[in-house]
């Protein structure tokens, strides 16, 4: 597992208060904050990492899709990687967007649903009405769900408070996208557990203390005939405020449920003492899944088929909807 570079969304998009790292009690965080572009290998910044996950990378402005003549109004901020293959053609896909205010700062609340129009080469392909989400996360966001039919460039347009907003995305062949996507089987990978850590330390960087989601090997879980929920996040080593909320929300909503197998996977194998997280190896699951950003949430049905994947930011209400699909 070699370290890599990751790309992210502008720090302001997700961080409610910027900080290079947030070590939890008893956890030695890097002495120097990772460049947001250097965390998960491969170079995919999480447009999200910035949002709260460690997008393994550094802050960048590439996700700010405002046009030069619209800087004084609202704009869409893409909370997902934009410079690496990320959106697969022919597969239901979720794209989280934030909206900025007149100063370019992401809104903490979005008033009402926003309708997106998806076009290609000037031809409208469809519209999507998206309800805002903000329960339990630092920034309000809009999860746009759409199936882009073919590889190519697509335009997404919307209006908020009278201000026109737009974003252009690149769609690629599914084989070019690294992480598993909806419709594929969840790869049965050996994962660290309390019984066998596979040299992952810390096994859980939850700020409130280790969570109870590390008892089952993911390879074994895939064959147990139950829906699976996988949270890939590193709360203590995030550069912003998205990783910890996702893990806490999953713990909250899955507590006491024996109809699901729920597991939390750390991003780094041994980040403690690393001066720069770009030097840290990835833990087994994100390495095997070729992740370039985090946090990422996977949900499967009883057969291990991926029924939903949510990147970067997920609030309480959307998580409840996603969990309903895991049957």
BADO-955359 format. One record per residue (C-alpha): residue number from 1; residue in three letters; x, y, z. Coordinates in pm, 1 decimal. Layout:
! BADO-955359
- NUM, ALA, X, Y, Z;
...
This chain:
! BADO-955359
- 1, UNK, 0.0, 0.0, 0.0;
- 2, UNK, 178.7, 307.1, -112.6;
- 3, UNK, 69.2, 649.4, 0.4;
- 4, UNK, -100.5, 870.8, -253.9;
- 5, UNK, -239.9, 1206.9, -325.8;
- 6, UNK, -597.7, 1308.7, -292.8;
- 7, UNK, -793.0, 1594.9, -412.4;
- 8, UNK, -1055.5, 1777.4, -226.0;
- 9, UNK, -1314.2, 2038.6, -229.4;
- 10, UNK, -1226.9, 2385.4, -110.8;
- 11, UNK, -1177.8, 2376.9, 263.7;
- 12, UNK, -1449.1, 2631.3, 316.0;
- 13, UNK, -1698.2, 2401.1, 157.0;
- 14, UNK, -1692.8, 2158.4, 438.3;
- 15, UNK, -1504.7, 2282.3, 729.3;
- 16, UNK, -1703.2, 2486.5, 971.6;
- 17, UNK, -1377.4, 2568.5, 1142.6;
- 18, UNK, -1056.6, 2486.8, 960.8;
- 19, UNK, -788.3, 2291.3, 1137.9;
- 20, UNK, -510.0, 2067.7, 1006.4;
- 21, UNK, -610.4, 1775.0, 1223.0;
- 22, UNK, -824.2, 1696.2, 1521.8;
- 23, UNK, -652.7, 1435.5, 1736.3;
- 24, UNK, -870.4, 1253.8, 1981.6;
- 25, UNK, -773.2, 1168.4, 2334.2;
- 26, UNK, -468.1, 950.4, 2336.7;
- 27, UNK, -416.0, 973.6, 1963.6;
- 28, UNK, -97.9, 1118.5, 1819.1;
- 29, UNK, -191.2, 1313.1, 1511.3;
- 30, UNK, 56.3, 1423.4, 1247.1;
- 31, UNK, 269.9, 1710.9, 1364.4;
- 32, UNK, 199.3, 1889.2, 1040.9;
- 33, UNK, -139.3, 1889.9, 877.2;
- 34, UNK, -157.5, 1690.5, 555.9;
- 35, UNK, -199.3, 1885.6, 240.7;
- 36, UNK, -553.3, 1814.0, 154.1;
- 37, UNK, -421.7, 1678.1, -161.6;
- 38, UNK, -211.7, 1416.8, -14.6;
- 39, UNK, -410.7, 1184.6, 184.7;
- 40, UNK, -563.9, 892.8, 18.6;
- 41, UNK, -349.3, 771.0, -253.3;
- 42, UNK, -421.5, 798.2, -612.0;
- 43, UNK, -479.1, 1159.0, -621.8;
- 44, UNK, -847.7, 1185.1, -583.5;
- 45, UNK, -932.8, 1453.8, -350.8;
- 46, UNK, -1250.4, 1421.1, -184.9;
- 47, UNK, -1436.2, 1696.6, -294.4;
- 48, UNK, -1560.0, 1570.4, 16.6;
- 49, UNK, -1267.7, 1534.9, 226.9;
- 50, UNK, -1295.5, 1887.1, 277.5;
- 51, UNK, -1639.6, 1843.7, 385.1;
- 52, UNK, -1554.7, 1642.7, 663.9;
- 53, UNK, -1369.3, 1356.6, 555.6;
- 54, UNK, -1021.6, 1329.5, 490.6;
- 55, UNK, -1049.1, 1354.5, 140.4;
- 56, UNK, -705.9, 1273.9, 161.6;
- 57, UNK, -582.0, 1574.8, 12.8;
- 58, UNK, -538.2, 1938.6, 30.9;
- 59, UNK, -777.9, 2223.1, -1.3;
- 60, UNK, -835.5, 2326.0, -356.0;
- 61, UNK, -1062.5, 2560.4, -541.2;
- 62, UNK, -1133.5, 2328.7, -829.9;
- 63, UNK, -1473.5, 2228.6, -695.5;
- 64, UNK, -1600.2, 2584.5, -689.8;
- 65, UNK, -1804.6, 2590.7, -1006.6;
- 66, UNK, -1894.2, 2958.8, -998.4;
- 67, UNK, -1849.7, 3148.4, -1320.4;
- 68, UNK, -1650.4, 3469.4, -1323.3;
- 69, UNK, -1960.4, 3680.5, -1380.3;
- 70, UNK, -2151.7, 3521.4, -1094.5;
- 71, UNK, -1910.6, 3568.9, -805.4;
- 72, UNK, -2140.5, 3805.3, -621.0;
- 73, UNK, -2430.3, 3560.5, -609.6;
- 74, UNK, -2502.9, 3205.7, -500.8;
- 75, UNK, -2301.5, 2927.4, -659.4;
- 76, UNK, -2285.9, 2548.7, -655.2;
- 77, UNK, -1993.0, 2389.4, -473.2;
- 78, UNK, -1924.1, 2030.3, -572.1;
- 79, UNK, -1844.5, 1815.0, -270.1;
- 80, UNK, -1688.1, 1534.9, -469.8;
- 81, UNK, -1371.6, 1476.0, -676.8;
- 82, UNK, -1372.8, 1656.7, -1008.6;
- 83, UNK, -1031.6, 1602.4, -1163.8;
- 84, UNK, -1018.6, 1222.4, -1145.1;
- 85, UNK, -1254.6, 954.8, -1284.0;
- 86, UNK, -1541.0, 954.1, -1035.8;
- 87, UNK, -1883.1, 940.7, -1203.5;
- 88, UNK, -1965.5, 615.7, -1389.2;
- 89, UNK, -2194.7, 608.9, -1691.2;
- 90, UNK, -2510.0, 396.8, -1671.2;
- 91, UNK, -2498.8, 365.1, -1292.6;
- 92, UNK, -2724.2, 544.8, -1041.1;
- 93, UNK, -2494.4, 797.9, -880.6;
- 94, UNK, -2516.6, 1055.1, -601.4;
- 95, UNK, -2347.4, 1394.3, -627.7;
- 96, UNK, -2353.1, 1611.0, -313.1;
- 97, UNK, -2357.1, 1985.5, -375.8;
- 98, UNK, -2337.2, 2279.4, -139.8;
- 99, UNK, -2448.6, 2635.2, -213.9;
- 100, UNK, -2230.5, 2934.8, -136.6;
- 101, UNK, -2343.2, 3277.5, -26.0;
- 102, UNK, -2242.2, 3607.6, -183.9;
- 103, UNK, -1898.3, 3578.7, -21.8;
- 104, UNK, -1837.6, 3225.4, -141.9;
- 105, UNK, -1900.4, 3068.4, 200.1;
- 106, UNK, -2114.3, 2750.4, 205.0;
- 107, UNK, -2461.5, 2798.6, 349.5;
- 108, UNK, -2544.8, 2628.5, 677.0;
- 109, UNK, -2910.2, 2609.8, 572.9;
- 110, UNK, -3077.8, 2586.6, 232.8;
- 111, UNK, -3436.2, 2711.7, 216.1;
- 112, UNK, -3648.5, 2460.9, 29.6;
- 113, UNK, -3599.7, 2211.4, -249.8;
- 114, UNK, -3384.4, 2296.5, -551.9;
- 115, UNK, -3456.9, 2165.7, -901.6;
- 116, UNK, -3157.1, 2064.6, -1112.7;
- 117, UNK, -3168.7, 2036.2, -1490.7;
- 118, UNK, -2924.2, 1792.0, -1649.8;
- 119, UNK, -2816.7, 1863.2, -2007.2;
- 120, UNK, -2560.6, 1747.0, -2259.1;
- 121, UNK, -2456.4, 1944.5, -2564.7;
- 122, UNK, -2747.3, 2179.2, -2504.3;
- 123, UNK, -3006.7, 1901.2, -2494.6;
- 124, UNK, -3203.0, 1858.4, -2172.4;
- 125, UNK, -3197.3, 1501.8, -2039.6;
- 126, UNK, -3407.1, 1542.7, -1727.9;
- 127, UNK, -3474.9, 1733.4, -1408.0;
- 128, UNK, -3421.2, 1632.3, -1046.8;
- 129, UNK, -3593.2, 1799.7, -751.4;
- 130, UNK, -3361.7, 1776.7, -452.6;
- 131, UNK, -3454.2, 1838.4, -90.5;
- 132, UNK, -3181.4, 1996.1, 124.0;
- 133, UNK, -3022.2, 1804.8, 411.0;
- 134, UNK, -2855.5, 1951.7, 718.5;
- 135, UNK, -2956.4, 1745.6, 1023.3;
- 136, UNK, -2642.2, 1661.3, 1218.4;
- 137, UNK, -2386.9, 1793.7, 967.4;
- 138, UNK, -2200.5, 2127.3, 962.6;
- 139, UNK, -2315.1, 2241.8, 617.5;
- 140, UNK, -2642.9, 2202.8, 432.0;
- 141, UNK, -2612.6, 2006.1, 108.6;
- 142, UNK, -2812.5, 1878.1, -188.0;
- 143, UNK, -2762.0, 1511.1, -286.1;
- 144, UNK, -2833.9, 1499.6, -658.9;
- 145, UNK, -2914.5, 1144.5, -773.1;
- 146, UNK, -2896.6, 1078.1, -1145.6;
- 147, UNK, -2800.3, 808.1, -1394.1;
- 148, UNK, -2585.6, 959.8, -1668.8;
- 149, UNK, -2641.3, 742.9, -1977.2;
- 150, UNK, -2304.2, 769.8, -2150.7;
- 151, UNK, -1950.4, 893.3, -2091.8;
- 152, UNK, -1896.6, 1262.1, -2162.9;
- 153, UNK, -1945.3, 1610.6, -2019.1;
- 154, UNK, -2277.0, 1707.2, -1865.7;
- 155, UNK, -2411.3, 2040.3, -1742.4;
- 156, UNK, -2617.4, 2075.2, -1427.0;
- 157, UNK, -2807.4, 2400.9, -1378.9;
- 158, UNK, -3030.0, 2524.2, -1099.7;
- 159, UNK, -3164.7, 2844.4, -948.2;
- 160, UNK, -3158.1, 2942.9, -582.3;
- 161, UNK, -3303.6, 3262.7, -442.7;
- 162, UNK, -3318.2, 3399.0, -794.0;
- 163, UNK, -2952.9, 3328.1, -866.9;
- 164, UNK, -2866.5, 3095.7, -1158.6;
- 165, UNK, -2607.7, 2830.6, -1072.0;
- 166, UNK, -2426.0, 2576.6, -1285.6;
- 167, UNK, -2178.0, 2291.3, -1269.6;
- 168, UNK, -2012.9, 2076.7, -1535.2;
- 169, UNK, -1917.2, 1716.2, -1462.6;
- 170, UNK, -1721.7, 1451.5, -1648.8;
- 171, UNK, -1876.8, 1103.1, -1675.3;
- 172, UNK, -1657.9, 803.6, -1759.4;
- 173, UNK, -1683.2, 433.7, -1832.6;
- 174, UNK, -1749.6, 238.4, -1509.9;
- 175, UNK, -1421.0, 48.8, -1548.4;
- 176, UNK, -1231.1, 376.6, -1502.9;
- 177, UNK, -1385.9, 444.2, -1161.9;
- 178, UNK, -1177.5, 295.1, -881.6;
- 179, UNK, -1411.5, 239.9, -583.6;
- 180, UNK, -1698.6, -12.8, -609.5;
- 181, UNK, -2029.2, 139.6, -721.9;
- 182, UNK, -2399.7, 61.3, -695.3;
- 183, UNK, -2494.2, -262.7, -868.3;
- 184, UNK, -2162.5, -434.8, -799.9;
- 185, UNK, -2090.0, -689.7, -530.3;
- 186, UNK, -1914.3, -555.4, -223.1;
- 187, UNK, -1557.8, -690.4, -249.5;
- 188, UNK, -1493.7, -946.5, 29.1;
- 189, UNK, -1175.5, -803.6, 178.1;
- 190, UNK, -1001.0, -909.4, 497.9;
- 191, UNK, -1046.1, -619.7, 737.8;
- 192, UNK, -889.9, -543.1, 1077.0;
- 193, UNK, -1085.5, -650.1, 1385.4;
- 194, UNK, -1035.5, -637.5, 1759.7;
- 195, UNK, -913.2, -996.4, 1739.1;
- 196, UNK, -680.7, -938.8, 1443.1;
- 197, UNK, -580.0, -579.1, 1380.5;
- 198, UNK, -371.5, -642.7, 1067.1;
- 199, UNK, -132.5, -383.1, 1211.1;
- 200, UNK, -388.7, -104.9, 1181.2;
- 201, UNK, -329.3, 139.3, 1467.0;
- 202, UNK, -546.5, 297.3, 1580.5;
- 203, UNK, -812.3, 42.3, 1496.8;
- 204, UNK, -1067.3, 317.8, 1560.6;
- 205, UNK, -989.1, 689.2, 1580.4;
- 206, UNK, -1333.5, 790.9, 1704.0;
- 207, UNK, -1293.6, 1101.2, 1916.7;
- 208, UNK, -1524.6, 971.9, 2190.7;
- 209, UNK, -1334.4, 645.1, 2220.5;
- 210, UNK, -1326.7, 328.2, 2007.2;
- 211, UNK, -1662.0, 233.3, 1856.3;
- 212, UNK, -1807.1, -120.2, 1872.6;
- 213, UNK, -1803.7, -172.1, 1494.6;
- 214, UNK, -1477.8, -367.5, 1466.9;
- 215, UNK, -1571.6, -721.6, 1563.0;
- 216, UNK, -1649.5, -872.1, 1220.7;
- 217, UNK, -1408.4, -940.1, 934.7;
- 218, UNK, -1559.7, -786.6, 621.2;
- 219, UNK, -1467.2, -1095.7, 419.1;
- 220, UNK, -1677.9, -1309.4, 652.9;
- 221, UNK, -1961.8, -1056.3, 667.1;
- 222, UNK, -2024.6, -1076.3, 292.8;
- 223, UNK, -2130.7, -1440.8, 324.4;
- 224, UNK, -2354.5, -1416.8, 631.4;
- 225, UNK, -2677.7, -1339.7, 445.9;
- 226, UNK, -2743.6, -1002.5, 610.8;
- 227, UNK, -2734.5, -648.8, 468.6;
- 228, UNK, -2401.0, -479.0, 532.2;
- 229, UNK, -2322.6, -120.3, 624.9;
- 230, UNK, -1959.1, -10.8, 585.0;
- 231, UNK, -1836.6, 327.4, 710.3;
- 232, UNK, -1489.8, 422.8, 584.1;
- 233, UNK, -1379.6, 726.0, 781.9;
- 234, UNK, -1103.9, 848.3, 1009.9;
- 235, UNK, -1252.5, 1095.1, 1261.1;
- 236, UNK, -929.4, 1187.7, 1439.8;
- 237, UNK, -737.0, 1257.5, 1120.2;
- 238, UNK, -995.4, 1454.2, 926.2;
- 239, UNK, -913.5, 1809.3, 830.1;
- 240, UNK, -1272.5, 1916.4, 879.2;
- 241, UNK, -1598.6, 1816.2, 1038.1;
- 242, UNK, -1755.8, 1543.9, 823.9;
- 243, UNK, -1600.7, 1210.8, 927.1;
- 244, UNK, -1696.8, 1215.7, 1291.0;
- 245, UNK, -2062.5, 1312.6, 1225.8;
- 246, UNK, -2109.9, 1027.5, 977.4;
- 247, UNK, -1974.3, 763.5, 1214.8;
- 248, UNK, -2177.1, 901.2, 1504.9;
- 249, UNK, -2496.9, 906.5, 1298.9;
- 250, UNK, -2441.8, 547.2, 1188.5;
- 251, UNK, -2384.8, 440.4, 1548.9;
- 252, UNK, -2700.2, 624.3, 1651.8;
- 253, UNK, -2925.9, 476.8, 1384.0;
- 254, UNK, -2799.3, 118.9, 1385.7;
- 255, UNK, -2770.6, 68.0, 1761.1;
- 256, UNK, -2937.9, -254.8, 1869.7;
- 257, UNK, -3015.0, -373.7, 1516.7;
- 258, UNK, -2928.9, -739.4, 1468.8;
- 259, UNK, -3067.3, -746.4, 1114.4;
- 260, UNK, -2762.3, -559.4, 984.8;
- 261, UNK, -2386.8, -611.3, 989.4;
- 262, UNK, -2230.3, -274.0, 1054.7;
- 263, UNK, -1856.6, -212.9, 1035.3;
- 264, UNK, -1628.3, 87.0, 1059.8;
- 265, UNK, -1303.0, 92.0, 865.1;
- 266, UNK, -1021.2, 335.6, 930.7;
- 267, UNK, -848.0, 501.7, 636.8;
- 268, UNK, -483.8, 478.4, 745.5;
- 269, UNK, -286.2, 179.3, 860.1;
- 270, UNK, -63.3, 361.2, 1105.8;
- 271, UNK, -92.7, 740.4, 1094.0;
- 272, UNK, 40.3, 806.6, 1443.2;
- 273, UNK, 362.6, 999.1, 1441.3;
- 274, UNK, 347.6, 1070.6, 1068.3;
- 275, UNK, 452.7, 1425.0, 997.8;
- 276, UNK, 256.3, 1421.5, 676.5;
- 277, UNK, -33.7, 1184.1, 612.5;
- 278, UNK, 81.1, 1145.2, 253.9;
- 279, UNK, 348.0, 919.4, 403.4;
- 280, UNK, 93.8, 696.6, 580.0;
- 281, UNK, -11.0, 365.9, 426.7;
- 282, UNK, -378.0, 299.7, 368.8;
- 283, UNK, -562.2, 45.9, 579.2;
- 284, UNK, -664.5, -278.6, 401.8;
- 285, UNK, -1020.3, -187.6, 300.5;
- 286, UNK, -965.7, 159.5, 148.6;
- 287, UNK, -652.2, 24.7, -17.1;
- 288, UNK, -837.1, -269.9, -173.7;
- 289, UNK, -1128.3, -45.6, -274.8;
- 290, UNK, -892.1, 204.0, -441.0;
- 291, UNK, -1040.3, 493.7, -248.8;
- 292, UNK, -897.6, 838.6, -302.3;
- 293, UNK, -1123.5, 1022.6, -60.2;
- 294, UNK, -1331.2, 978.0, 249.3;
- 295, UNK, -1564.3, 941.2, 422.7;
- 296, UNK, -1754.9, 683.4, 218.9;
- 297, UNK, -2063.6, 486.7, 319.7;
- 298, UNK, -2158.1, 155.3, 154.9;
- 299, UNK, -2484.6, -33.1, 200.5;
- 300, UNK, -2566.8, -375.0, 55.5;
- 301, UNK, -2863.8, -608.7, 41.3;
- 302, UNK, -2861.0, -960.7, 189.2;
- 303, UNK, -2664.7, -1096.9, -106.4;
- 304, UNK, -2382.0, -845.6, -74.4;
- 305, UNK, -2497.2, -637.7, -373.9;
- 306, UNK, -2425.0, -267.0, -325.6;
- 307, UNK, -2758.3, -82.7, -315.7;
- 308, UNK, -2625.6, 258.3, -212.5;
- 309, UNK, -2301.2, 449.7, -182.3;
- 310, UNK, -2282.5, 792.2, -22.1;
- 311, UNK, -1963.4, 998.6, -31.5;
- 312, UNK, -1845.3, 1284.8, 184.6;
- 313, UNK, -2149.2, 1410.2, 369.1;
- 314, UNK, -2466.0, 1233.6, 488.2;
- 315, UNK, -2713.0, 1380.3, 735.2;
- 316, UNK, -2947.6, 1206.7, 974.5;
- 317, UNK, -3248.3, 1210.9, 743.4;
- 318, UNK, -3068.2, 1085.1, 434.4;
- 319, UNK, -2896.8, 813.1, 635.6;
- 320, UNK, -3236.3, 688.1, 749.8;
- 321, UNK, -3349.4, 670.9, 385.9;
- 322, UNK, -3035.6, 485.6, 283.1;
- 323, UNK, -3064.7, 232.6, 564.1;
- 324, UNK, -3416.4, 151.5, 443.0;
- 325, UNK, -3258.0, 21.8, 121.2;
- 326, UNK, -3039.8, -228.5, 307.7;
- 327, UNK, -3277.3, -526.5, 309.7;
